[in-house]
Amino acid sequence: MHDPCMDQFDMRILAALQQDGRLTNNELAERVGLSASQCSRRRQQLESVGTIRAYHAALDPAAIGLHVHAFVQVTLATHSPDNARRFQRLVEGLDEVLEAFAVTGEADYLIRLVVPDLPALARILNEVFLPHESVAHVRSSIGLTCLKDSRVLPMPASRG
């Protein structure tokens, strides 16, 4: 469920900015049907409450030499708050890690990372994850073909 304080204009602003975060307030206002000043105020509010977390350029990994996408399932050695914190610090310190989720199922975490090549992946698995005190087991899968790559969130249906 979305924030009940957000109305259709806020949702339109969010949808437009997901498509193009470089829109000026005038361009954004034109797309959503508000004045530029109203749009600016709403955008600032969405930023201040954290609904809009950041603006950035979406890069093509292959264009900058990152050709291997891997998904790594990690099982912790022990299930304690201290061990979970140690593992979190490890993951936060690795630039190659794009996303890390605590998950249900056989593994404790699912890590998505991108590296230049298979030797770089082997180095991270064998020299970083496996010897780490918090880790008991690692299982990796390599992405062969990306069927969809999107950071655009589905917008909840408007309520009448």
Secondary structure, DSSP 8 states (H G I E B T S, - for coil): ---TT--HHHHHHHHHHHH-TT--HHHHHHHHTS-HHHHHHHHHHHHHTTSS--------GGGGT--EEEEEEEEESS-SHHHHHHHHHHHHT-TTEEEEEE-SSS-SEEEEEEESSHHHHHHIIIIIITTSTTEEEEEEEE----S-------------
